[in-house]
């Protein structure tokens, strides 16, 4: 499926999804409350067969008061890629886990939790993966500061 047809097919599957248009591959944005249902369908539906979660990360959109979650998917059956994103309220960043869809998400979600503070509902072991358990804050948030940090001159 080419990029345009893949995006249209995903939007037909989830009418609240929107094409992101400017990305370098097929890309859709979906409301957070529809995310897990869409991801599950993209994995299970033979038309898509996204059997691989290549990576998952977050982007701090501090000016908008949001986090953007990004999921990069690949179908080894159809050899197509798809980027799925959703926005979360920065003050209450909670979304359902995707680890029951792709087991690798277990580790990727722990990383996003550790560095951004995003909470994954129903994750079976959501705890820090890189930083000490008693670490304060989330270092990839744009407003994070630590007394030991180097500051750039403005």
Secondary structure as GFF3:
##gff-version 3
##sequence-region A 1 154
A	DSSP	alpha_helix	3	13	.	.	.	ID=ss1
A	DSSP	beta_strand	18	19	.	.	.	ID=ss2
A	DSSP	beta_strand	27	29	.	.	.	ID=ss3
A	DSSP	alpha_helix	32	44	.	.	.	ID=ss4
A	DSSP	beta_strand	52	61	.	.	.	ID=ss5
A	DSSP	three_ten_helix	62	64	.	.	.	ID=ss6
A	DSSP	beta_strand	66	75	.	.	.	ID=ss7
A	DSSP	beta_strand	80	89	.	.	.	ID=ss8
A	DSSP	three_ten_helix	90	92	.	.	.	ID=ss9
A	DSSP	beta_strand	94	96	.	.	.	ID=ss10
A	DSSP	alpha_helix	105	116	.	.	.	ID=ss11
A	DSSP	beta_strand	119	121	.	.	.	ID=ss12
###
